[in-house]
């Protein structure tokens, strides 16, 4: 059997990230206090057995990495807070009804700094306008959060007290304040130029979902297209493809092309409000481009592992967040499963482009369905065929038109801005009715909630199949 250097076990960053993740899960879920002792034993074992077989050394490295993960959780361990609280913190995530603060200062009997996250749930009657990087004051009732790493979950339904501190307290400085002002300018221009669906344009292009009406939002959730209306890795990939195509058309040299793409992706991250999935996907793309720029051969799966490991080192509890899991599992499935599905599909469909496209869609859906079922208790069967065909094409057109509109607004060409605004409104109308149709398909949504053990068995089986496929190949 020929040794295959693309084998999954040769992807060191991916394997180390997986071992680190397992260590975090063991410590948080099983609360194994003996890991402190095992950590010291692991270090001693490395020095003792370093001259033994390579396989044993590899296993010891993985063991040690898992123990470091468990040790990291103990360093970051937080106190859960309950009762009436006043708090100040920095916004690290916002969604339609949730704000997450980090590095929170809590006032109970005295002000005290607390590491960790404070998740704020916003009532339907409460209107807020905060951005990532804002310093925010809250007043409410804290309860123990069921999300590891959260120091509390603050219910502000009744207090209605949430707002920004003065702008000179924003820890991200004047630059981020200007970016937020630019986003606000584009959102207000969308309301003027896109008469019916400006709220969808703001969501898809700028990551602002606050203005989506409740009845429209419920339709979006039922359709299974929520990933389209929340800035995610898919938006980053399409944006990078658009920039790459434009630079290639203009004949920009290779190195200048990569540098421009890196700068464009960074600006896209800023402009879309620093959503966590965008940051993750953006840094993956930037790392890959940097390797290309430096003429370093790099595997996509290693880039994924390196970025995941960096995020877990910064905040080990992030592994329990649905957005983190969806981002990385979807990307890993894309990289590892696509070749398997392509080999299978290409036997029946010789057309290379069609086979590759179907393989990508099958790979991503195979990876995402178990974790979606675990977190949300549903499988969107109605959305799968449309996600594979109509949705990516329409989203590409919408993003291209939207970015042109943003550029026209930026350089201030009113006449063309009006034309693109109305054209974008028409496309958003079509997209919304496709969403509405999918949401009301009979049996389009099936309520299936997998438990964690079923999900783990599925992913272990998939990784095993990938390993066997690569060995045989």
C-alpha positions in Angstrom: 0.0 0.0 0.0 1.4 3.4 -1.0 1.8 5.8 1.7 -0.5 8.8 1.1 0.9 12.1 2.4 -2.6 13.6 2.2 -3.7 11.2 4.9 -5.7 12.9 7.6 -3.1 11.8 10.2 -0.5 13.9 8.5 -2.5 17.1 9.0 -0.9 18.1 12.3 -2.8 21.3 13.0 -6.1 19.6 12.5 -5.2 16.7 14.8 -3.8 19.0 17.5 -6.9 21.2 17.4 -9.1 18.1 17.7 -7.1 16.8 20.7 -7.3 20.2 22.4 -11.1 20.2 21.8 -11.4 16.8 23.4 -9.4 18.0 26.5 -11.8 21.0 26.9 -14.8 18.7 26.6 -13.5 16.2 29.1 -12.9 18.9 31.7 -16.1 20.9 31.2 -18.6 18.0 30.6 -17.1 15.3 32.8 -15.4 17.6 35.3 -12.4 15.3 35.7 -10.3 16.9 38.3 -7.5 14.3 38.1 -6.5 15.9 34.8 -4.1 18.1 36.7 -2.1 15.1 37.8 -2.4 13.5 34.4 -1.0 16.7 32.9 2.3 16.3 34.9 2.4 12.6 34.1 2.0 13.4 30.4 5.0 15.8 30.5 7.1 13.2 32.2 6.0 10.5 29.7 7.1 12.7 26.8 10.7 13.0 28.1 10.8 9.3 29.1 9.4 7.8 25.9 10.7 10.4 23.3 13.1 7.8 21.8 10.5 5.1 21.4 8.5 4.4 18.3 7.1 7.3 16.3 3.5 6.1 16.7 3.8 6.1 20.5 5.4 9.5 20.5 2.5 10.7 18.3 -0.1 9.3 20.7 1.7 11.0 23.7 1.7 14.3 21.9 -2.1 14.0 21.3 -2.6 13.1 25.0 -0.5 16.0 26.2 -2.4 18.4 23.9 -5.7 17.2 25.3 -4.4 17.8 28.8 -3.3 21.3 27.9 -6.8 21.9 26.7 -8.2 20.7 30.0 -5.7 22.9 31.9 -6.7 25.9 29.8 -10.3 25.6 30.9 -9.3 25.7 34.5 -7.3 28.9 33.9 -10.4 30.4 32.3 -12.9 29.0 34.7 -15.5 31.5 35.7 -17.9 32.1 38.6 -21.6 31.9 37.8 -23.5 35.0 39.0 -27.2 35.2 39.9 -29.5 37.9 41.2 -29.9 41.5 40.4 -26.8 42.9 38.7 -25.5 46.0 37.1 -22.7 45.4 34.6 -20.4 47.1 32.1 -18.7 45.1 29.3 -17.5 45.1 25.7 -19.9 43.7 23.1 -18.3 40.7 21.3 -21.5 39.4 19.6 -24.9 40.8 18.7 -27.9 39.1 17.0 -31.5 39.9 16.8 -32.4 39.2 20.4 -29.0 38.6 22.0 -26.0 40.6 23.0 -22.9 39.0 24.4 -20.5 41.0 26.6 -17.0 39.9 27.5 -14.5 41.0 30.3 -17.5 42.1 32.3 -17.4 44.3 35.4 -20.2 43.3 37.7 -21.7 45.4 40.5 -23.4 43.5 43.4 -21.9 44.9 46.6 -18.9 46.3 44.8 -17.5 46.6 41.3 -15.4 43.6 40.3 -13.9 42.5 37.1 -14.9 39.1 35.9 -13.4 37.1 33.0 -16.0 35.4 30.9 -19.1 36.2 28.9 -22.4 37.7 30.0 -25.3 36.9 27.6 -28.1 39.4 27.5 -31.5 38.4 26.2 -33.6 41.2 24.8 -37.4 41.4 25.0 -39.5 42.0 21.9 -40.6 45.4 23.3 -37.0 46.6 23.8 -35.2 48.5 21.0 -31.4 48.4 21.1 -28.7 49.6 18.8 -25.2 48.3 19.7 -22.3 47.2 17.7 -19.3 44.9 18.4 -16.6 46.9 20.2 -19.2 49.1 22.1 -18.9 49.4 25.9 -22.4 48.7 27.2 -24.1 49.2 30.5 -26.9 46.8 31.6 -29.2 46.5 34.6 -31.2 43.4 35.1 -31.7 40.0 36.7 -28.9 37.4 36.2 -29.5 33.7 36.1 -27.1 30.8 35.6 -26.5 30.3 31.9 -26.6 26.9 30.4 -23.8 27.8 28.0 -20.3 26.9 29.4 -18.2 30.0 29.8 -21.1 32.4 30.4 -20.8 34.0 33.9 -24.5 34.8 33.7 -27.5 35.3 31.4 -29.1 38.6 32.1 -32.8 39.0 31.6 -33.6 42.7 30.7 -37.3 42.2 29.7 -38.5 44.4 32.6 -35.7 46.8 33.3 -35.3 48.1 29.8 -32.0 49.7 30.7 -29.3 49.0 28.1 -27.3 51.5 26.2 -23.9 52.7 25.1 -21.3 54.4 27.3 -19.8 57.6 25.8 -17.8 57.0 22.7 -14.5 57.8 24.3 -14.9 54.6 26.4 -14.9 52.4 23.3 -11.9 50.1 23.7 -11.5 49.7 19.9 -10.9 53.4 19.3 -11.7 55.9 16.7 -11.2 53.6 13.8 -13.9 51.2 14.8 -16.2 54.1 15.7 -15.8 55.4 12.1 -16.5 51.9 10.7 -19.8 51.8 12.7 -20.7 55.3 11.4 -20.1 54.1 7.9 -22.3 51.0 8.4 -25.0 53.3 9.8 -24.7 55.5 6.7 -25.1 52.5 4.3 -28.1 51.2 6.3 -29.9 54.5 6.1 -29.1 54.8 2.4 -30.6 51.3 1.9 -33.8 52.4 3.5 -34.0 55.3 0.9 -32.9 53.4 -2.2 -34.4 49.9 -1.6 -38.1 50.6 -1.0 -39.5 47.3 0.1 -36.7 45.0 1.3 -34.0 47.3 2.7 -34.0 45.3 5.9 -33.0 42.1 4.0 -30.2 44.0 2.2 -28.9 45.3 5.5 -28.9 41.8 6.9 -27.3 40.0 3.9 -24.7 42.7 3.1 -23.9 44.3 6.5 -25.0 41.7 9.1 -27.7 44.0 10.6 -30.8 42.0 11.4 -32.4 44.4 13.9 -34.9 45.9 11.3 -36.3 42.6 10.0 -40.0 42.4 11.0 -41.0 39.5 13.3 -43.3 37.8 10.8 -40.5 37.9 8.1 -37.9 36.6 10.6 -40.1 33.6 11.5 -40.5 32.8 7.8 -36.7 32.9 7.4 -36.2 30.6 10.3 -38.7 28.1 9.1 -37.2 28.0 5.6 -33.7 26.8 6.6 -32.1 29.8 4.9 -31.1 31.6 8.1 -27.4 31.3 7.1 -28.1 33.5 4.1 -29.5 36.4 6.2 -26.7 36.2 8.7 -23.1 37.1 7.6 -21.2 33.8 7.6 -18.3 31.9 5.9 -20.4 31.5 2.7 -20.6 35.3 2.3 -16.8 35.5 2.8 -16.1 32.9 0.2 -18.4 34.5 -2.4 -16.9 38.0 -1.6 -13.4 36.6 -2.0 -14.4 35.0 -5.3 -15.9 38.3 -6.6 -12.7 40.2 -5.7 -10.5 37.5 -7.2 -12.5 37.6 -10.5 -12.4 41.4 -10.7 -8.6 41.5 -10.0 -8.0 38.8 -12.6 -10.1 40.6 -15.2 -8.1 43.8 -14.6 -4.8 41.9 -15.0 -3.4 42.6 -11.6 -0.1 40.7 -10.9 -0.1 37.7 -8.6 1.4 39.2 -5.4 -0.5 42.5 -5.7 -3.7 40.4 -6.2 -3.2 38.5 -3.0 -2.4 41.6 -1.0 -5.5 43.4 -2.3 -7.6 40.4 -1.5 -6.3 40.3 2.1 -7.0 44.0 2.5 -10.5 43.5 1.0 -11.4 40.7 3.3 -10.2 42.7 6.4 -12.4 45.6 5.3 -15.4 43.2 4.7 -14.9 41.9 8.3 -15.0 45.5 9.6 -17.9 46.5 7.5 -20.1 43.6 8.5 -19.8 44.3 12.2 -17.2 41.7 13.2 -19.7 38.8 13.3 -17.8 35.8 14.8 -18.4 33.5 11.8 -17.1 36.2 9.5 -14.0 36.7 11.6 -13.3 32.9 11.6 -13.9 32.4 7.8 -12.0 35.6 7.1 -8.9 34.6 9.0 -8.9 31.2 7.3 -9.0 32.9 3.9 -6.3 35.4 4.9 -4.0 32.7 6.3 -4.4 30.7 3.1 -3.6 33.8 1.0 -0.6 34.6 3.1 0.8 31.1 2.5 0.2 31.5 -1.2 1.9 34.9 -1.1 4.9 33.4 0.6 5.0 30.5 -1.8 4.4 28.0 1.0 2.5 24.8 0.3 -0.3 24.5 2.8 -3.2 22.1 3.2 -6.7 23.6 3.7 -7.4 21.2 6.6 -4.2 22.4 8.4 -5.4 26.1 8.0 -8.8 25.1 9.5 -7.0 23.4 12.4 -4.6 26.3 13.0 -7.5 28.9 13.1 -9.6 26.7 15.3 -6.7 26.1 17.7 -6.1 29.9 17.9 -9.7 30.6 18.8 -9.7 27.9 21.4 -6.5 29.2 23.0 -8.1 32.7 23.2 -11.4 31.3 24.7 -11.7 27.6 25.3 -15.4 27.8 26.0 -16.0 28.9 22.4 -16.1 25.2 21.4 -19.6 24.9 22.9 -21.1 27.7 20.8 -23.3 26.6 17.9 -21.8 29.2 15.5 -18.2 27.9 16.2 -19.3 24.3 15.6 -21.3 25.1 12.5 -18.5 27.1 11.0 -15.7 24.6 11.5 -17.7 21.4 10.9 -19.1 22.7 7.7 -15.6 23.7 6.5 -14.0 20.5 7.6 -16.8 18.5 5.8 -16.2 20.5 2.7 -12.5 19.7 2.6 -12.6 16.1 3.7 -15.8 14.7 2.2 -15.9 16.5 -1.2 -13.2 14.2 -2.8 -15.2 11.1 -1.7 -18.5 12.3 -3.1 -16.8 13.6 -6.2 -15.3 10.1 -6.9 -18.8 8.6 -6.4 -20.7 11.2 -8.5 -18.3 11.5 -11.4 -18.8 7.8 -12.2 -22.4 8.6 -13.2 -22.0 12.3 -14.2 -18.9 12.8 -16.3 -19.3 16.6 -16.5 -16.5 17.8 -14.1 -18.1 21.1 -13.1 -21.5 19.6 -12.3 -19.9 16.7 -10.4 -17.8 19.0 -8.3 -20.7 21.3 -7.5 -22.9 18.4 -6.4 -20.1 16.9 -4.4 -19.6 20.2 -2.5 -23.3 20.5 -1.7 -23.5 16.8 -0.5 -20.4 17.1 1.6 -21.5 20.3 3.4 -25.0 19.0 4.1 -23.7 15.7 5.4 -21.4 17.5 7.8 -24.0 20.1 9.0 -27.2 18.0 9.4 -26.1 16.2 12.7 -25.0 19.4 14.5 -28.1 21.4 13.3 -30.3 18.6 14.5 -28.5 18.6 17.9 -28.7 22.3 18.5 -32.1 23.2 16.9 -34.0 19.9 16.9 -34.9 20.1 13.2 -33.7 19.0 9.8 -34.6 21.3 6.9 -35.2 18.7 4.2 -37.1 21.3 2.1 -34.1 23.6 2.0 -31.5 21.1 0.9 -32.3 21.0 -2.8 -32.7 24.8 -3.0 -29.5 25.3 -1.0 -27.8 23.2 -3.6 -29.2 25.0 -6.7 -31.0 28.3 -6.5 -29.8 29.8 -3.3 -26.0 30.0 -4.1 -26.7 31.5 -7.5 -29.2 34.1 -6.2 -26.9 35.0 -3.3 -24.0 35.5 -5.6 -26.0 37.9 -7.7 -27.3 39.7 -4.6 -23.9 40.1 -3.2 -22.4 41.3 -6.5 -25.2 43.9 -6.9 -25.0 44.8 -3.2 -21.3 45.4 -3.3 -21.6 47.5 -6.4 -24.3 49.6 -4.7 -22.1 50.1 -1.6 -19.2 51.2 -3.9 -21.5 53.6 -5.7 -22.7 55.0 -2.4 -19.1 55.3 -1.2 -17.9 57.3 -4.3 -21.3 59.1 -4.4 -22.9 58.5 -7.8 -26.6 59.1 -7.0 -28.2 58.2 -10.4 -26.5 54.7 -10.7 -27.2 54.2 -7.0 -30.9 54.6 -7.5 -30.9 52.1 -10.5 -29.0 49.5 -8.5 -31.1 50.0 -5.5 -34.4 49.3 -7.3 -32.8 46.3 -9.1 -31.6 44.9 -5.8 -35.1 45.4 -4.4 -36.5 43.3 -7.3 -34.0 40.4 -6.7 -34.7 40.5 -2.9 -38.4 40.2 -3.7 -37.7 37.1 -5.7 -35.5 35.7 -3.0 -38.0 36.4 -0.2 -40.8 34.5 -2.1 -38.5 31.5 -2.6 -37.8 31.7 1.1 -41.6 31.9 1.8 -42.3 29.0 -0.5 -39.7 26.8 1.2 -40.9 27.7 4.7 -44.4 26.4 3.8 -43.5 23.2 2.0 -45.3 20.2 3.5 -42.8 18.1 5.5 -40.1 20.6 4.6 -39.1 20.6 8.3 -38.7 17.4 10.2 -38.4 17.6 14.0 -35.5 15.4 14.9 -33.2 16.2 17.8 -30.1 13.9 18.0 -28.4 13.5 21.4 -24.7 14.2 21.8 -23.8 10.6 21.6 -25.5 10.0 18.3 -23.8 13.1 16.9 -20.4 11.9 18.1 -20.9 8.4 16.6 -21.8 10.0 13.2 -18.7 12.2 13.1 -16.4 9.4 14.4 -17.8 7.2 11.6 -17.3 9.9 9.0 -13.7 10.5 10.1 -13.1 6.8 10.0 -14.5 6.6 6.5 -12.3 9.5 5.4 -9.2 7.8 6.8 -10.0 4.5 5.1 -10.7 6.3 1.8 -7.4 8.1 2.0 -5.5 4.9 2.9 -7.0 3.0 -0.1 -6.5 5.9 -2.4 
